[in-house]
Structure formats: C-alpha cells, structure tokens
C-alpha cells in the first residue's frame, strides 16, 4: 500500500502542475484579450467586433461539426485576429475618408504585426496561421501572401466570412453600414472570388437561421 501511495504522489504533482500551467496560460490570454478590448474601445465602429466575429465563426464551425477543442481554438483566433492593429497609427486606423494605397499597405501589415506580438506564446502557435491568413482570398488576390483555395486554412476562411459580415453590417468611418440582407447579397456575389463557395453558402444559411430567430 505504501508503494502505491508513493507512486500516486508524482502523478498528483504532475496533475497539479498541469492545472497551474493551464491557469497561467488562461490568465495570459485574458491579459491579451483585455488589450484587444481596449484597442476596440477607441473606435465606436470596432467596439465588440472581435467578440462578434468569434460568435459568427463559431456558428459556422458548429454547422461544420467541429468539436469543442477546435471551436475553442477558433474562438481564440477570432478574438485575437485584429491584435496587430495596435501597431497601426490612429491617423490611419480612424481616418474618416478612404485610405490611400500607401495607407492601405500599412493596414495590410496588421496580421504580420499580430503574429509577431503573439509568437512568444508557444501554446497558441497552432492558431497563428489562422490569424495571419484571415485576409487571404479564395482567388489568390488577398494578403499578406496571396494564398488561394484550400491553401488557406479552413479556420482562416471562416474568420474571413465572419469578419467581412460584421464589418459590413457595422459600417466604418468612411462607409455606412449595410443591412444584414444587403451584406448576405455581397457575400453571395463574392463566392468563388473572395470566399470558398461551399463555406459561403453554409455561412449565409447559418446567418439567415440566426436572423429568423430574432
């Protein structure tokens, strides 16, 4: 019996260490998330944006049958997807008029900035490509690397649909918000161009189901 107890002690210690590690990792994530919320709070158009993107992306992931662990990783990536905008000057980020090509080139660096900021957190390394590629396009005309088709991670494709839907229905300094139906028409129009046609159809159906419940 004594030998059995001695064997259990190291296992219990490992379990305690794992719990403490998970707690520390979650606290670190919460700190980063608070910075994201602070960034969004500087602009009434983007306040709550990441939370809504996470919600829309999760809806799509559920329709695809993703498990709880995959959905949690997608949620974290969605919440952090615009983290790199903290490195963009306010004069560009909150400009009332349309951006110049040079200013837009600066904006296009925000995914790269986000990944550089988040890279030290080894535990979320798997989701960094999802953040990096959420502005890639199905037709290969996106950024930062011009990936196309299913070379773009599925999670990044879902985040892209959710991101665009929220941006269009919320509006921006230089562009008024569209209605949900107008936005869904835009998504429909961009199937096979900006978006994976099958995922776009599924996302549109999911949003329509959400709207019908309101």
N, C-alpha and C positions, 0 to 999 in steps of 0.2 A: 504493500500500500504506500509506504514511504517513497519507493522508487517512482510509483505512478504519480504521486504528488510533485516530485521533483521534475518529472517530465512535463507536467501541466504548467508549471511556473513560467518557463521560457515562452510557451505558446500564449499564455495570458499576457506576458510582457509585449510580445510581438503585436497582439491584438490591440493593446493599449497604445502602442506607438503608431499603429495604423490609424487609429481613431484620432490621435492628436495631429497626425500629418494631414488627415482629411479636414480637420477643423481649421488648421493653419492655412491650408490651401483655399478653403471656402472664405476665410477672413480676408485673404489677399485678393480674391476675386471681388469681394464686396467693396474693398477699397477702390479698386479699379472702376467698378461699376458706379460708385459714387462720383468719381471724376467724370465719367461719361454723362451722368445726370446733370452735373454742374455745367458741363460744356453745352448740353442741350438747353438748359435753363436760360442761357444767354440769348436765345432766339425763340420767340413765340411760335415760329413755324416748325421748329425741330424739337420742341419740348415734348417728351414722351415718344419720339419717333422710334427709338431703338426697342422700346417695350412693345410698341405696336407691330414692328417688323418681326419681333420674336413670336408674337401671338399669331400673325398670319402664316409665318413659316412653319410653326408647329401644327397649325391646322392642316397644311399641305402634307407635312410629314406623317400625320396620323392617317390621312387618306391613303398614303403610300404604304402604310403598315409598318412604319419604323418602330423599333422597340423603345422602351423608356430611356435606356442609356444613350441611344443615338439621338433621340429627341432632346435630351438634356444637353448634349454637346452642341446641337444645332441652336438651342436656346442661348447658350453662352456665346457662340459665334455671332448670333444676331444682335445680342446686346452690346457686343464689342465692335461691331462691323465699322462704325464711324469713329472709332477711338483716335485714329490718325488725324482727324480734323483739328485736334488740339494744336497741331503744328502749322495750321493754316492761319494767316493773318486775318483779323476781323474785317479789315477793309475789303478783303476778297470774299470771305465767308458770308458776310451780311450785306454785300453790295446790292443796292436797290435795282440797278439796271442789269442788263445781260452782261455776262462775263466776256472779256476779250479772249482771244485764242491763248495768249500768254497766261492770263489768269486761270483759264480752264486747265491748262497744262499743269499749273501749280496744284489745282484741286485734284487732278488725276494722280497726284503723288500720295494722297491720304491713306490708301491701302498699304503702301510700302512703309509709310511712317508708322502706321498701326502695328504692322508686323515687327518692325524694329523695336517698338516700345514693349511689345508682348513677348518677344523671343526669350527673354530670361526666365519666363515662367514655363519650365520644362513640361509641366503637367498638361498644358493646353497646346502643346506643339502640334497635335493632330488637327486642330481646328484652324491653325494659322493659314493654310492654303484656302480654306473656305472664305476667310476674311479677305485675303489677298485677291481672290478672283471673282468677287461678287459683282464687279462691273465688266466682266468679260461678256461677250455676246455669242449667241449660237452661230452667227455667220462669220465669226472671227474678227469683227471690227471693233471689239471693245478694248479695254485696257486693264492692267498695265502691260500684258504680254501678248495680246492678240490671239488668245486661245479660242478654239471653236468647237462646236458639237460637244460630244461627251468627254472631250479632253478637259472640260470644265467640270469640277466635282459637282455631283448632284446637289449637295448641300448648298454650294455657292449659287447654283441655278435657282433653287427655292428662295434663297435670300434675295436674289435679284428681283424675282417676281414680287416678293413681299415689299421690298424696298421701293420699287417703282410705284406699286399700288398705293402705298402710304404717301409717297412724295406727291403724286398727282392729286390725291384726294385731300391733301392738306394744303397744297399750294406753297409758293415760295415768295420772297420779297418782290421778284420781278414777274411772277406768273400767278394768276388766280387759281384757286382750287377747282378741280373738275368734280362732277357728281360721281358717285360710285358706278353708275351705268356708263357714263362717258369714259371713265377710266377703264372699265372692263372692255369697252369697244377699242380703246388704244392697245390694250394687251392682245386682244384678238387680232388687230391689224399688224402687230409685230411678231406674230407666231412665225417661226422659221427664219426670222431676221434677228431680233434681239433675244427671243426666247425659244427654248425647246418646245415644239408644238404640243407634244403629249402632256408635258408638265404644265404648260399654259392652259390647256383645256381643263385639266384636273383642278388647277388653282382657281380658274374662273368659276367652275361648278361649285367649288368649296365656298368661295366668297358669296355667290348667289344664294347658297343654302344659309350662310350666316345672315345675310340681309333679310331673307324671308322670315327669319326667326325674331327680328326686331319689331 
